[in-house]
């Protein structure tokens, strides 16, 4: 069984908001009869009880949204099933990992992204979607962070990478290298990690990125249990004919299939 949870939050986005509207279009593409629910690895996600949708996180007035996300993830994880969260912007990964880490004393994050999201502070905001992995590593919420597809670097990022010991595969050097993984994996996919030709519906399109095929290959090559994942930064208002939502749904399916195939007995 694989759990789904929407986290429709983008209050900490820079440049453009709109990612909070993403969970609905991703679900629409997932369940559309235009596509199938059998993964490339022959896992039938349409079988009864395989996908369980916990709906969207609620954000009551006056409550810290990070507390709301962490509590909702805690509840979704209570049954012991892997969870795929649908953003929202990339800032949501921080509170998600607060809940995930409680159950996994060993954890490697594999991040697919155009940006490192390692700023200490961005535009005066330490919760910016440009900062979540700095917060995650400061709080010890993962043992390793592996980044793939990065192509927007500056000296501050370099310093943060050295500070935290991040393992970075910049896009210019990515050749599909095998990842050396040992233990549970959390997969975080920012859709702007893909080339805009494959995923135009993002707030920060960065040319020269991964193809959809390359991202699927990365997912399918993970040989350790994938215990959680998120797909973030779809901006439906910037999408074209639902292409990016369809890509997000395709990645969701392949992640779910990989979760089932790699799950520890």
C-alpha positions as CSV (number, residue, x, y, z in Angstrom):
1,X,0.0,0.0,0.0
2,X,1.2,3.5,-0.9
3,X,-0.2,6.6,0.8
4,X,-0.7,10.0,-0.9
5,X,-1.0,13.4,0.7
6,X,-1.4,16.8,-0.7
7,X,0.4,19.8,0.8
8,X,-1.1,22.8,-1.0
9,X,1.2,25.5,0.5
10,X,3.3,28.1,-1.3
11,X,3.4,31.0,1.1
12,X,7.2,30.9,1.1
13,X,7.7,30.9,-2.7
14,X,9.8,33.6,-4.3
15,X,9.1,35.2,-7.7
16,X,5.7,33.5,-8.4
17,X,3.2,31.7,-6.3
18,X,0.7,29.1,-7.7
19,X,2.2,25.8,-6.6
20,X,-0.4,25.5,-3.8
21,X,-2.9,24.7,-6.6
22,X,-0.9,21.6,-7.8
23,X,-2.2,18.6,-5.9
24,X,-5.6,18.7,-7.8
25,X,-4.2,18.7,-11.3
26,X,-1.7,15.9,-10.4
27,X,-4.5,13.8,-9.1
28,X,-6.6,14.5,-12.1
29,X,-3.8,13.3,-14.4
30,X,-3.2,10.3,-12.2
31,X,-6.7,9.1,-12.4
32,X,-7.5,10.2,-15.9
33,X,-8.6,7.4,-18.3
34,X,-6.2,8.9,-20.8
35,X,-3.4,7.1,-19.0
36,X,-2.9,3.7,-17.4
37,X,-2.2,2.8,-13.7
38,X,0.2,0.0,-14.5
39,X,3.8,1.1,-14.0
40,X,6.6,0.4,-16.5
41,X,7.8,-2.2,-14.0
42,X,4.4,-3.9,-14.2
43,X,3.0,-2.9,-10.8
44,X,-0.8,-2.4,-10.9
45,X,-1.5,0.7,-9.0
46,X,-5.2,0.4,-9.8
47,X,-5.6,-2.7,-7.8
48,X,-7.9,-2.2,-4.8
49,X,-6.1,-0.7,-1.8
50,X,-2.8,-0.1,-3.5
51,X,-3.0,3.7,-3.4
52,X,-4.7,5.3,-0.4
53,X,-5.3,9.1,-0.7
54,X,-5.3,11.0,2.6
55,X,-6.5,14.2,1.0
56,X,-4.9,17.6,1.5
57,X,-3.3,19.1,4.6
58,X,-5.6,21.7,6.2
59,X,-4.1,25.0,7.3
60,X,-6.3,26.4,10.1
61,X,-5.9,30.1,10.8
62,X,-3.5,30.8,13.6
63,X,-1.7,27.5,13.3
64,X,1.9,27.3,12.1
65,X,1.7,25.6,8.7
66,X,4.8,23.6,9.4
67,X,3.1,22.1,12.4
68,X,0.1,21.3,10.3
69,X,2.2,19.5,7.6
70,X,4.2,17.6,10.2
71,X,1.1,16.4,12.0
72,X,-0.6,15.3,8.7
73,X,2.5,13.4,7.6
74,X,2.7,11.8,11.0
75,X,-0.9,10.6,10.7
76,X,-0.4,9.4,7.1
77,X,2.7,7.4,8.2
78,X,1.1,5.9,11.2
79,X,0.0,2.8,9.2
80,X,3.6,2.1,8.2
81,X,3.2,2.6,4.5
82,X,5.5,4.7,2.2
83,X,4.1,8.2,1.5
84,X,4.2,10.4,-1.6
85,X,3.5,14.0,-0.8
86,X,2.3,16.4,-3.5
87,X,3.3,20.1,-3.2
88,X,3.2,22.9,-3.0
89,X,6.6,24.5,-3.3
90,X,9.8,22.9,-2.1
91,X,9.7,24.5,1.3
92,X,7.2,21.7,2.4
93,X,10.0,19.1,2.3
94,X,11.3,20.5,5.6
95,X,8.3,19.8,7.8
96,X,7.7,16.5,5.9
97,X,11.2,15.3,6.8
98,X,10.6,16.3,10.5
99,X,7.9,13.6,10.6
100,X,9.7,11.1,8.4
101,X,12.9,11.2,10.4
102,X,11.2,10.0,13.6
103,X,10.7,6.7,11.9
104,X,14.0,6.3,10.1
105,X,17.2,6.8,12.1
106,X,19.1,6.1,8.8
107,X,18.0,8.2,5.8
108,X,19.4,9.3,2.5
109,X,17.7,12.1,0.5
110,X,18.0,11.9,-3.3
111,X,17.0,15.4,-4.6
112,X,16.3,16.1,-8.3
113,X,16.3,19.8,-8.9
114,X,17.7,22.7,-10.9
115,X,18.6,24.5,-7.7
116,X,20.4,23.3,-4.6
117,X,17.8,25.0,-2.2
118,X,20.6,25.4,0.3
119,X,20.4,29.1,1.0
120,X,20.9,29.9,4.6
121,X,18.3,32.7,4.1
122,X,16.7,34.0,1.0
123,X,14.9,37.4,0.7
124,X,15.0,37.5,4.5
125,X,13.1,34.3,4.9
126,X,14.7,31.2,6.4
127,X,11.6,29.1,5.3
128,X,11.9,30.1,1.7
129,X,11.6,27.4,-0.9
130,X,15.2,28.3,-1.7
131,X,16.3,27.1,1.9
132,X,14.7,23.8,2.9
133,X,17.7,21.6,2.6
134,X,19.8,23.9,4.8
135,X,17.1,23.6,7.5
136,X,16.9,19.8,7.0
137,X,20.6,19.3,7.3
138,X,20.9,21.8,10.3
139,X,18.3,19.7,12.1
140,X,19.9,16.4,11.3
141,X,16.9,15.1,9.5
142,X,19.0,13.1,7.0
143,X,22.4,11.4,7.0
144,X,23.2,12.1,3.3
145,X,21.9,14.5,0.7
146,X,22.5,13.6,-3.0
147,X,21.5,16.3,-5.5
148,X,21.1,15.6,-9.2
149,X,20.5,18.0,-12.1
150,X,21.7,21.2,-10.3
151,X,22.6,24.0,-12.8
152,X,22.2,27.2,-10.8
153,X,25.1,27.6,-8.5
154,X,26.9,30.5,-6.8
155,X,29.7,30.8,-4.1
156,X,27.1,30.7,-1.3
157,X,25.8,27.4,-2.5
158,X,29.4,26.1,-2.8
159,X,30.1,27.1,0.8
160,X,26.9,25.4,2.0
161,X,27.7,22.2,0.1
162,X,31.1,22.1,1.7
163,X,29.6,22.9,5.1
164,X,27.0,20.1,5.0
165,X,28.9,17.5,2.9
166,X,26.3,17.5,0.2
167,X,27.0,15.1,-2.8
168,X,26.2,17.1,-5.9
169,X,25.9,15.8,-9.5
170,X,25.7,19.1,-11.5
171,X,23.7,18.8,-14.7
172,X,26.7,19.5,-16.9
173,X,28.4,16.4,-15.5
174,X,25.4,14.1,-15.2
175,X,25.8,10.9,-17.3
176,X,23.5,8.6,-15.6
177,X,26.0,7.5,-13.0
178,X,24.9,4.8,-10.6
179,X,24.2,6.0,-7.1
180,X,25.8,4.2,-4.2
181,X,23.0,3.9,-1.7
182,X,22.8,2.0,1.6
183,X,19.6,2.1,3.6
184,X,16.2,3.9,3.3
185,X,15.8,6.6,0.7
186,X,13.6,9.7,0.6
187,X,13.2,11.0,-3.0
188,X,12.4,14.7,-3.5
189,X,11.6,15.8,-7.0
190,X,11.4,19.5,-7.9
191,X,9.8,19.5,-11.4
192,X,12.1,22.4,-12.4
193,X,14.9,19.7,-12.3
194,X,13.5,18.6,-15.6
195,X,14.2,20.6,-18.8
196,X,11.4,23.1,-19.5
197,X,10.7,21.3,-22.7
198,X,9.5,18.4,-20.6
199,X,8.0,20.3,-17.7
200,X,7.1,23.9,-18.6
201,X,4.6,24.5,-15.8
202,X,7.0,25.7,-13.1
203,X,7.8,29.1,-11.6
204,X,11.5,28.9,-12.2
205,X,12.1,27.1,-15.6
206,X,15.8,26.5,-16.1
207,X,16.9,25.3,-19.5
208,X,19.4,22.4,-19.9
209,X,17.8,20.0,-17.5
210,X,16.9,16.3,-17.2
211,X,14.5,14.6,-19.5
212,X,11.5,12.8,-18.2
213,X,13.2,9.5,-19.3
214,X,16.3,10.3,-17.3
215,X,14.3,11.0,-14.1
216,X,12.4,7.7,-14.5
217,X,15.7,5.9,-15.0
218,X,17.0,7.4,-11.7
219,X,13.8,6.3,-9.9
220,X,13.9,2.8,-11.3
221,X,17.7,2.4,-10.5
222,X,17.2,3.0,-6.8
223,X,17.9,-0.4,-5.2
224,X,17.1,0.5,-1.6
225,X,13.7,1.0,0.1
226,X,12.1,4.3,-0.9
227,X,10.2,5.1,2.3
228,X,8.9,8.5,1.2
229,X,8.9,11.0,-1.6
230,X,7.6,14.4,-2.7
231,X,6.8,16.0,-6.0
232,X,6.8,19.8,-5.8
233,X,6.8,23.1,-7.7
234,X,4.1,22.3,-10.3
235,X,2.6,25.7,-11.1
236,X,-0.7,24.9,-12.9
237,X,-1.2,28.5,-14.1
238,X,2.0,28.2,-16.1
239,X,1.4,24.7,-17.5
240,X,0.7,23.9,-21.1
241,X,-2.2,21.6,-21.9
242,X,-1.6,19.8,-18.6
243,X,1.8,18.5,-19.8
244,X,3.6,19.1,-16.5
245,X,0.8,17.7,-14.4
246,X,0.9,14.5,-16.6
247,X,4.7,14.3,-16.1
248,X,4.2,14.7,-12.3
249,X,1.6,11.9,-12.4
250,X,3.9,9.7,-14.4
251,X,6.7,10.2,-11.9
252,X,4.3,9.5,-9.1
253,X,3.4,6.2,-10.6
254,X,6.9,5.1,-11.2
255,X,7.9,6.2,-7.6
256,X,5.0,4.2,-6.2
257,X,6.0,1.2,-8.3
258,X,9.6,1.5,-7.0
259,X,8.4,1.8,-3.4
260,X,6.5,-1.5,-3.8
261,X,9.4,-3.3,-5.5
262,X,12.1,-2.1,-3.1
263,X,10.1,-2.4,0.1
264,X,11.9,-4.4,2.8
265,X,10.2,-7.7,3.5
